[in-house]
Amino acid sequence: MKNCEMKLEGNILTIKVDISKEFGKSSSGKSIIIGSTEGNVSIPGKEDIKIGLNVYRKD
């Protein structure tokens, strides 16, 4: 994962992303990547629940 933190407290999933960071252009070159799970990943403590997250801005 790039610049993504997940925390599960009870039934509440909290996702933290620092929007001041950048990781370069997307593969299409149309946006700048800020954070990503880089595909679908399991949430902490619940392997059967998946999340896919992309945070970006237009270039």
mmCIF file of the N, C-alpha and C atoms, coordinates in Angstrom:
data_MODEL
# 
_entry.id   MODEL 
# 
loop_
_atom_site.group_PDB 
_atom_site.id 
_atom_site.type_symbol 
_atom_site.label_atom_id 
_atom_site.label_alt_id 
_atom_site.label_comp_id 
_atom_site.label_asym_id 
_atom_site.label_entity_id 
_atom_site.label_seq_id 
_atom_site.pdbx_PDB_ins_code 
_atom_site.Cartn_x 
_atom_site.Cartn_y 
_atom_site.Cartn_z 
_atom_site.occupancy 
_atom_site.B_iso_or_equiv 
_atom_site.pdbx_formal_charge 
_atom_site.auth_seq_id 
_atom_site.auth_comp_id 
_atom_site.auth_asym_id 
_atom_site.auth_atom_id 
_atom_site.pdbx_PDB_model_num 
ATOM 1   N N  . MET A 1 1  ? 0.835   -1.182  0.000   1.00 0.00 ? 1  MET A N  1 
ATOM 2   C CA . MET A 1 1  ? 0.000   0.000   0.000   1.00 0.00 ? 1  MET A CA 1 
ATOM 3   C C  . MET A 1 1  ? 0.879   1.245   0.000   1.00 0.00 ? 1  MET A C  1 
ATOM 4   N N  . LYS A 1 2  ? 0.393   2.278   -0.635  1.00 0.00 ? 2  LYS A N  1 
ATOM 5   C CA . LYS A 1 2  ? 1.093   3.556   -0.666  1.00 0.00 ? 2  LYS A CA 1 
ATOM 6   C C  . LYS A 1 2  ? 0.277   4.585   0.098   1.00 0.00 ? 2  LYS A C  1 
ATOM 7   N N  . ASN A 1 3  ? 0.814   5.092   1.206   1.00 0.00 ? 3  ASN A N  1 
ATOM 8   C CA . ASN A 1 3  ? 0.235   6.217   1.918   1.00 0.00 ? 3  ASN A CA 1 
ATOM 9   C C  . ASN A 1 3  ? -1.199  5.953   2.392   1.00 0.00 ? 3  ASN A C  1 
ATOM 10  N N  . CYS A 1 4  ? -1.499  4.728   2.786   1.00 0.00 ? 4  CYS A N  1 
ATOM 11  C CA . CYS A 1 4  ? -2.831  4.377   3.298   1.00 0.00 ? 4  CYS A CA 1 
ATOM 12  C C  . CYS A 1 4  ? -2.665  3.598   4.597   1.00 0.00 ? 4  CYS A C  1 
ATOM 13  N N  . GLU A 1 5  ? -3.383  4.014   5.612   1.00 0.00 ? 5  GLU A N  1 
ATOM 14  C CA . GLU A 1 5  ? -3.425  3.276   6.869   1.00 0.00 ? 5  GLU A CA 1 
ATOM 15  C C  . GLU A 1 5  ? -4.874  2.923   7.159   1.00 0.00 ? 5  GLU A C  1 
ATOM 16  N N  . MET A 1 6  ? -5.099  1.698   7.610   1.00 0.00 ? 6  MET A N  1 
ATOM 17  C CA . MET A 1 6  ? -6.450  1.256   7.967   1.00 0.00 ? 6  MET A CA 1 
ATOM 18  C C  . MET A 1 6  ? -6.456  0.757   9.395   1.00 0.00 ? 6  MET A C  1 
ATOM 19  N N  . LYS A 1 7  ? -7.544  1.080   10.104  1.00 0.00 ? 7  LYS A N  1 
ATOM 20  C CA . LYS A 1 7  ? -7.696  0.618   11.475  1.00 0.00 ? 7  LYS A CA 1 
ATOM 21  C C  . LYS A 1 7  ? -9.147  0.204   11.674  1.00 0.00 ? 7  LYS A C  1 
ATOM 22  N N  . LEU A 1 8  ? -9.360  -0.970  12.245  1.00 0.00 ? 8  LEU A N  1 
ATOM 23  C CA . LEU A 1 8  ? -10.700 -1.471  12.528  1.00 0.00 ? 8  LEU A CA 1 
ATOM 24  C C  . LEU A 1 8  ? -10.937 -1.428  14.027  1.00 0.00 ? 8  LEU A C  1 
ATOM 25  N N  . GLU A 1 9  ? -11.943 -0.673  14.442  1.00 0.00 ? 9  GLU A N  1 
ATOM 26  C CA . GLU A 1 9  ? -12.340 -0.600  15.851  1.00 0.00 ? 9  GLU A CA 1 
ATOM 27  C C  . GLU A 1 9  ? -13.799 -1.027  15.933  1.00 0.00 ? 9  GLU A C  1 
ATOM 28  N N  . GLY A 1 10 ? -14.020 -2.220  16.471  1.00 0.00 ? 10 GLY A N  1 
ATOM 29  C CA . GLY A 1 10 ? -15.378 -2.772  16.473  1.00 0.00 ? 10 GLY A CA 1 
ATOM 30  C C  . GLY A 1 10 ? -15.803 -2.993  15.033  1.00 0.00 ? 10 GLY A C  1 
ATOM 31  N N  . ASN A 1 11 ? -16.873 -2.333  14.629  1.00 0.00 ? 11 ASN A N  1 
ATOM 32  C CA . ASN A 1 11 ? -17.359 -2.445  13.256  1.00 0.00 ? 11 ASN A CA 1 
ATOM 33  C C  . ASN A 1 11 ? -17.087 -1.191  12.428  1.00 0.00 ? 11 ASN A C  1 
ATOM 34  N N  . ILE A 1 12 ? -16.181 -0.338  12.892  1.00 0.00 ? 12 ILE A N  1 
ATOM 35  C CA . ILE A 1 12 ? -15.867 0.906   12.201  1.00 0.00 ? 12 ILE A CA 1 
ATOM 36  C C  . ILE A 1 12 ? -14.465 0.817   11.603  1.00 0.00 ? 12 ILE A C  1 
ATOM 37  N N  . LEU A 1 13 ? -14.380 0.951   10.282  1.00 0.00 ? 13 LEU A N  1 
ATOM 38  C CA . LEU A 1 13 ? -13.099 0.972   9.578   1.00 0.00 ? 13 LEU A CA 1 
ATOM 39  C C  . LEU A 1 13 ? -12.707 2.424   9.343   1.00 0.00 ? 13 LEU A C  1 
ATOM 40  N N  . THR A 1 14 ? -11.513 2.793   9.818   1.00 0.00 ? 14 THR A N  1 
ATOM 41  C CA . THR A 1 14 ? -10.993 4.143   9.616   1.00 0.00 ? 14 THR A CA 1 
ATOM 42  C C  . THR A 1 14 ? -9.823  4.055   8.650   1.00 0.00 ? 14 THR A C  1 
ATOM 43  N N  . ILE A 1 15 ? -9.851  4.915   7.618   1.00 0.00 ? 15 ILE A N  1 
ATOM 44  C CA . ILE A 1 15 ? -8.795  4.961   6.616   1.00 0.00 ? 15 ILE A CA 1 
ATOM 45  C C  . ILE A 1 15 ? -8.119  6.319   6.715   1.00 0.00 ? 15 ILE A C  1 
ATOM 46  N N  . LYS A 1 16 ? -6.794  6.307   6.784   1.00 0.00 ? 16 LYS A N  1 
ATOM 47  C CA . LYS A 1 16 ? -6.028  7.553   6.895   1.00 0.00 ? 16 LYS A CA 1 
ATOM 48  C C  . LYS A 1 16 ? -5.092  7.678   5.689   1.00 0.00 ? 16 LYS A C  1 
ATOM 49  N N  . VAL A 1 17 ? -5.175  8.846   5.000   1.00 0.00 ? 17 VAL A N  1 
ATOM 50  C CA . VAL A 1 17 ? -4.334  9.144   3.848   1.00 0.00 ? 17 VAL A CA 1 
ATOM 51  C C  . VAL A 1 17 ? -3.801  10.560  4.012   1.00 0.00 ? 17 VAL A C  1 
ATOM 52  N N  . ASP A 1 18 ? -2.489  10.730  3.895   1.00 0.00 ? 18 ASP A N  1 
ATOM 53  C CA . ASP A 1 18 ? -1.870  12.060  3.958   1.00 0.00 ? 18 ASP A CA 1 
ATOM 54  C C  . ASP A 1 18 ? -1.955  12.679  2.565   1.00 0.00 ? 18 ASP A C  1 
ATOM 55  N N  . ILE A 1 19 ? -2.867  13.655  2.371   1.00 0.00 ? 19 ILE A N  1 
ATOM 56  C CA . ILE A 1 19 ? -3.084  14.209  1.036   1.00 0.00 ? 19 ILE A CA 1 
ATOM 57  C C  . ILE A 1 19 ? -1.996  15.188  0.601   1.00 0.00 ? 19 ILE A C  1 
ATOM 58  N N  . SER A 1 20 ? -0.990  15.417  1.443   1.00 0.00 ? 20 SER A N  1 
ATOM 59  C CA . SER A 1 20 ? 0.133   16.278  1.040   1.00 0.00 ? 20 SER A CA 1 
ATOM 60  C C  . SER A 1 20 ? 1.193   15.504  0.268   1.00 0.00 ? 20 SER A C  1 
ATOM 61  N N  . LYS A 1 21 ? 1.105   14.169  0.245   1.00 0.00 ? 21 LYS A N  1 
ATOM 62  C CA . LYS A 1 21 ? 2.105   13.346  -0.443  1.00 0.00 ? 21 LYS A CA 1 
ATOM 63  C C  . LYS A 1 21 ? 1.679   13.043  -1.871  1.00 0.00 ? 21 LYS A C  1 
ATOM 64  N N  . GLU A 1 22 ? 2.666   12.795  -2.713  1.00 0.00 ? 22 GLU A N  1 
ATOM 65  C CA . GLU A 1 22 ? 2.422   12.403  -4.099  1.00 0.00 ? 22 GLU A CA 1 
ATOM 66  C C  . GLU A 1 22 ? 3.404   11.303  -4.486  1.00 0.00 ? 22 GLU A C  1 
ATOM 67  N N  . PHE A 1 23 ? 2.950   10.411  -5.375  1.00 0.00 ? 23 PHE A N  1 
ATOM 68  C CA . PHE A 1 23 ? 3.781   9.286   -5.789  1.00 0.00 ? 23 PHE A CA 1 
ATOM 69  C C  . PHE A 1 23 ? 3.949   9.215   -7.303  1.00 0.00 ? 23 PHE A C  1 
ATOM 70  N N  . GLY A 1 24 ? 3.825   10.362  -7.965  1.00 0.00 ? 24 GLY A N  1 
ATOM 71  C CA . GLY A 1 24 ? 4.046   10.407  -9.407  1.00 0.00 ? 24 GLY A CA 1 
ATOM 72  C C  . GLY A 1 24 ? 2.775   10.173  -10.195 1.00 0.00 ? 24 GLY A C  1 
ATOM 73  N N  . LYS A 1 25 ? 2.947   10.113  -11.504 1.00 0.00 ? 25 LYS A N  1 
ATOM 74  C CA . LYS A 1 25 ? 1.817   9.986   -12.418 1.00 0.00 ? 25 LYS A CA 1 
ATOM 75  C C  . LYS A 1 25 ? 1.260   8.564   -12.437 1.00 0.00 ? 25 LYS A C  1 
ATOM 76  N N  . SER A 1 26 ? -0.018  8.487   -12.748 1.00 0.00 ? 26 SER A N  1 
ATOM 77  C CA . SER A 1 26 ? -0.661  7.194   -12.952 1.00 0.00 ? 26 SER A CA 1 
ATOM 78  C C  . SER A 1 26 ? -0.135  6.572   -14.246 1.00 0.00 ? 26 SER A C  1 
ATOM 79  N N  . SER A 1 27 ? -0.505  5.328   -14.492 1.00 0.00 ? 27 SER A N  1 
ATOM 80  C CA . SER A 1 27 ? -0.024  4.667   -15.710 1.00 0.00 ? 27 SER A CA 1 
ATOM 81  C C  . SER A 1 27 ? -0.560  5.342   -16.970 1.00 0.00 ? 27 SER A C  1 
ATOM 82  N N  . SER A 1 28 ? -1.742  5.953   -16.886 1.00 0.00 ? 28 SER A N  1 
ATOM 83  C CA . SER A 1 28 ? -2.290  6.661   -18.050 1.00 0.00 ? 28 SER A CA 1 
ATOM 84  C C  . SER A 1 28 ? -1.674  8.043   -18.218 1.00 0.00 ? 28 SER A C  1 
ATOM 85  N N  . GLY A 1 29 ? -1.070  8.559   -17.152 1.00 0.00 ? 29 GLY A N  1 
ATOM 86  C CA . GLY A 1 29 ? -0.466  9.879   -17.193 1.00 0.00 ? 29 GLY A CA 1 
ATOM 87  C C  . GLY A 1 29 ? -1.448  11.021  -16.997 1.00 0.00 ? 29 GLY A C  1 
ATOM 88  N N  . LYS A 1 30 ? -2.705  10.698  -16.718 1.00 0.00 ? 30 LYS A N  1 
ATOM 89  C CA . LYS A 1 30 ? -3.739  11.724  -16.585 1.00 0.00 ? 30 LYS A CA 1 
ATOM 90  C C  . LYS A 1 30 ? -3.920  12.227  -15.159 1.00 0.00 ? 30 LYS A C  1 
ATOM 91  N N  . SER A 1 31 ? -3.346  11.533  -14.188 1.00 0.00 ? 31 SER A N  1 
ATOM 92  C CA . SER A 1 31 ? -3.523  11.939  -12.795 1.00 0.00 ? 31 SER A CA 1 
ATOM 93  C C  . SER A 1 31 ? -2.263  11.691  -11.983 1.00 0.00 ? 31 SER A C  1 
ATOM 94  N N  . ILE A 1 32 ? -2.220  12.323  -10.803 1.00 0.00 ? 32 ILE A N  1 
ATOM 95  C CA . ILE A 1 32 ? -1.111  12.156  -9.864  1.00 0.00 ? 32 ILE A CA 1 
ATOM 96  C C  . ILE A 1 32 ? -1.607  11.300  -8.706  1.00 0.00 ? 32 ILE A C  1 
ATOM 97  N N  . ILE A 1 33 ? -0.885  10.253  -8.396  1.00 0.00 ? 33 ILE A N  1 
ATOM 98  C CA . ILE A 1 33 ? -1.277  9.328   -7.323  1.00 0.00 ? 33 ILE A CA 1 
ATOM 99  C C  . ILE A 1 33 ? -0.921  9.928   -5.975  1.00 0.00 ? 33 ILE A C  1 
ATOM 100 N N  . ILE A 1 34 ? -1.889  9.939   -5.067  1.00 0.00 ? 34 ILE A N  1 
ATOM 101 C CA . ILE A 1 34 ? -1.684  10.419  -3.693  1.00 0.00 ? 34 ILE A CA 1 
ATOM 102 C C  . ILE A 1 34 ? -1.634  9.240   -2.728  1.00 0.00 ? 34 ILE A C  1 
ATOM 103 N N  . GLY A 1 35 ? -2.454  8.246   -2.955  1.00 0.00 ? 35 GLY A N  1 
ATOM 104 C CA . GLY A 1 35 ? -2.461  7.049   -2.120  1.00 0.00 ? 35 GLY A CA 1 
ATOM 105 C C  . GLY A 1 35 ? -3.187  5.924   -2.816  1.00 0.00 ? 35 GLY A C  1 
ATOM 106 N N  . SER A 1 36 ? -2.848  4.700   -2.478  1.00 0.00 ? 36 SER A N  1 
ATOM 107 C CA . SER A 1 36 ? -3.486  3.555   -3.109  1.00 0.00 ? 36 SER A CA 1 
ATOM 108 C C  . SER A 1 36 ? -3.251  2.284   -2.297  1.00 0.00 ? 36 SER A C  1 
ATOM 109 N N  . THR A 1 37 ? -4.246  1.415   -2.320  1.00 0.00 ? 37 THR A N  1 
ATOM 110 C CA . THR A 1 37 ? -4.046  0.083   -1.757  1.00 0.00 ? 37 THR A CA 1 
ATOM 111 C C  . THR A 1 37 ? -3.346  -0.815  -2.773  1.00 0.00 ? 37 THR A C  1 
ATOM 112 N N  . GLU A 1 38 ? -3.189  -0.313  -3.993  1.00 0.00 ? 38 GLU A N  1 
ATOM 113 C CA . GLU A 1 38 ? -2.549  -1.061  -5.088  1.00 0.00 ? 38 GLU A CA 1 
ATOM 114 C C  . GLU A 1 38 ? -3.270  -2.367  -5.364  1.00 0.00 ? 38 GLU A C  1 
ATOM 115 N N  . GLY A 1 39 ? -4.578  -2.265  -5.536  1.00 0.00 ? 39 GLY A N  1 
ATOM 116 C CA . GLY A 1 39 ? -5.421  -3.431  -5.767  1.00 0.00 ? 39 GLY A CA 1 
ATOM 117 C C  . GLY A 1 39 ? -6.303  -3.689  -4.555  1.00 0.00 ? 39 GLY A C  1 
ATOM 118 N N  . ASN A 1 40 ? -6.997  -4.799  -4.581  1.00 0.00 ? 40 ASN A N  1 
ATOM 119 C CA . ASN A 1 40 ? -7.881  -5.156  -3.476  1.00 0.00 ? 40 ASN A CA 1 
ATOM 120 C C  . ASN A 1 40 ? -7.100  -5.856  -2.378  1.00 0.00 ? 40 ASN A C  1 
ATOM 121 N N  . VAL A 1 41 ? -7.294  -5.402  -1.139  1.00 0.00 ? 41 VAL A N  1 
ATOM 122 C CA . VAL A 1 41 ? -6.612  -5.992  0.017   1.00 0.00 ? 41 VAL A CA 1 
ATOM 123 C C  . VAL A 1 41 ? -7.632  -6.262  1.112   1.00 0.00 ? 41 VAL A C  1 
ATOM 124 N N  . SER A 1 42 ? -7.293  -7.177  2.009   1.00 0.00 ? 42 SER A N  1 
ATOM 125 C CA . SER A 1 42 ? -8.151  -7.467  3.154   1.00 0.00 ? 42 SER A CA 1 
ATOM 126 C C  . SER A 1 42 ? -8.028  -6.357  4.185   1.00 0.00 ? 42 SER A C  1 
ATOM 127 N N  . ILE A 1 43 ? -9.139  -6.079  4.877   1.00 0.00 ? 43 ILE A N  1 
ATOM 128 C CA . ILE A 1 43 ? -9.056  -5.101  5.949   1.00 0.00 ? 43 ILE A CA 1 
ATOM 129 C C  . ILE A 1 43 ? -8.484  -5.788  7.189   1.00 0.00 ? 43 ILE A C  1 
ATOM 130 N N  . PRO A 1 44 ? -7.832  -5.041  8.073   1.00 0.00 ? 44 PRO A N  1 
ATOM 131 C CA . PRO A 1 44 ? -7.177  -5.649  9.242   1.00 0.00 ? 44 PRO A CA 1 
ATOM 132 C C  . PRO A 1 44 ? -8.158  -6.432  10.108  1.00 0.00 ? 44 PRO A C  1 
ATOM 133 N N  . GLY A 1 45 ? -7.851  -7.672  10.381  1.00 0.00 ? 45 GLY A N  1 
ATOM 134 C CA . GLY A 1 45 ? -8.661  -8.498  11.269  1.00 0.00 ? 45 GLY A CA 1 
ATOM 135 C C  . GLY A 1 45 ? -9.879  -9.129  10.628  1.00 0.00 ? 45 GLY A C  1 
ATOM 136 N N  . LYS A 1 46 ? -10.143 -8.856  9.359   1.00 0.00 ? 46 LYS A N  1 
ATOM 137 C CA . LYS A 1 46 ? -11.309 -9.421  8.650   1.00 0.00 ? 46 LYS A CA 1 
ATOM 138 C C  . LYS A 1 46 ? -10.856 -9.827  7.256   1.00 0.00 ? 46 LYS A C  1 
ATOM 139 N N  . GLU A 1 47 ? -10.179 -10.948 7.159   1.00 0.00 ? 47 GLU A N  1 
ATOM 140 C CA . GLU A 1 47 ? -9.585  -11.382 5.898   1.00 0.00 ? 47 GLU A CA 1 
ATOM 141 C C  . GLU A 1 47 ? -10.616 -11.599 4.791   1.00 0.00 ? 47 GLU A C  1 
ATOM 142 N N  . ASP A 1 48 ? -11.881 -11.810 5.158   1.00 0.00 ? 48 ASP A N  1 
ATOM 143 C CA . ASP A 1 48 ? -12.912 -12.060 4.152   1.00 0.00 ? 48 ASP A CA 1 
ATOM 144 C C  . ASP A 1 48 ? -13.506 -10.780 3.573   1.00 0.00 ? 48 ASP A C  1 
ATOM 145 N N  . ILE A 1 49 ? -13.159 -9.616  4.128   1.00 0.00 ? 49 ILE A N  1 
ATOM 146 C CA . ILE A 1 49 ? -13.660 -8.326  3.634   1.00 0.00 ? 49 ILE A CA 1 
ATOM 147 C C  . ILE A 1 49 ? -12.512 -7.612  2.931   1.00 0.00 ? 49 ILE A C  1 
ATOM 148 N N  . LYS A 1 50 ? -12.766 -7.186  1.693   1.00 0.00 ? 50 LYS A N  1 
ATOM 149 C CA . LYS A 1 50 ? -11.731 -6.555  0.866   1.00 0.00 ? 50 LYS A CA 1 
ATOM 150 C C  . LYS A 1 50 ? -12.055 -5.088  0.630   1.00 0.00 ? 50 LYS A C  1 
ATOM 151 N N  . ILE A 1 51 ? -10.994 -4.319  0.333   1.00 0.00 ? 51 ILE A N  1 
ATOM 152 C CA . ILE A 1 51 ? -11.129 -2.913  -0.039  1.00 0.00 ? 51 ILE A CA 1 
ATOM 153 C C  . ILE A 1 51 ? -10.132 -2.602  -1.137  1.00 0.00 ? 51 ILE A C  1 
ATOM 154 N N  . GLY A 1 52 ? -10.550 -1.749  -2.064  1.00 0.00 ? 52 GLY A N  1 
ATOM 155 C CA . GLY A 1 52 ? -9.672  -1.229  -3.106  1.00 0.00 ? 52 GLY A CA 1 
ATOM 156 C C  . GLY A 1 52 ? -9.800  0.285   -3.090  1.00 0.00 ? 52 GLY A C  1 
ATOM 157 N N  . LEU A 1 53 ? -8.703  0.991   -2.864  1.00 0.00 ? 53 LEU A N  1 
ATOM 158 C CA . LEU A 1 53 ? -8.743  2.439   -2.692  1.00 0.00 ? 53 LEU A CA 1 
ATOM 159 C C  . LEU A 1 53 ? -7.719  3.113   -3.585  1.00 0.00 ? 53 LEU A C  1 
ATOM 160 N N  . ASN A 1 54 ? -8.153  4.169   -4.281  1.00 0.00 ? 54 ASN A N  1 
ATOM 161 C CA . ASN A 1 54 ? -7.258  5.024   -5.057  1.00 0.00 ? 54 ASN A CA 1 
ATOM 162 C C  . ASN A 1 54 ? -7.587  6.471   -4.720  1.00 0.00 ? 54 ASN A C  1 
ATOM 163 N N  . VAL A 1 55 ? -6.566  7.233   -4.332  1.00 0.00 ? 55 VAL A N  1 
ATOM 164 C CA . VAL A 1 55 ? -6.714  8.667   -4.067  1.00 0.00 ? 55 VAL A CA 1 
ATOM 165 C C  . VAL A 1 55 ? -5.789  9.367   -5.043  1.00 0.00 ? 55 VAL A C  1 
ATOM 166 N N  . TYR A 1 56 ? -6.337  10.305  -5.840  1.00 0.00 ? 56 TYR A N  1 
ATOM 167 C CA . TYR A 1 56 ? -5.546  10.947  -6.862  1.00 0.00 ? 56 TYR A CA 1 
ATOM 168 C C  . TYR A 1 56 ? -6.103  12.334  -7.169  1.00 0.00 ? 56 TYR A C  1 
ATOM 169 N N  . ARG A 1 57 ? -5.324  13.089  -7.940  1.00 0.00 ? 57 ARG A N  1 
ATOM 170 C CA . ARG A 1 57 ? -5.781  14.385  -8.438  1.00 0.00 ? 57 ARG A CA 1 
ATOM 171 C C  . ARG A 1 57 ? -5.448  14.471  -9.908  1.00 0.00 ? 57 ARG A C  1 
ATOM 172 N N  . LYS A 1 58 ? -6.197  15.281  -10.631 1.00 0.00 ? 58 LYS A N  1 
ATOM 173 C CA . LYS A 1 58 ? -5.919  15.467  -12.049 1.00 0.00 ? 58 LYS A CA 1 
ATOM 174 C C  . LYS A 1 58 ? -4.578  16.164  -12.224 1.00 0.00 ? 58 LYS A C  1 
ATOM 175 N N  . ASP A 1 59 ? -3.869  15.781  -13.276 1.00 0.00 ? 59 ASP A N  1 
ATOM 176 C CA . ASP A 1 59 ? -2.566  16.387  -13.579 1.00 0.00 ? 59 ASP A CA 1 
ATOM 177 C C  . ASP A 1 59 ? -2.756  17.653  -14.378 1.00 0.00 ? 59 ASP A C  1 
# 
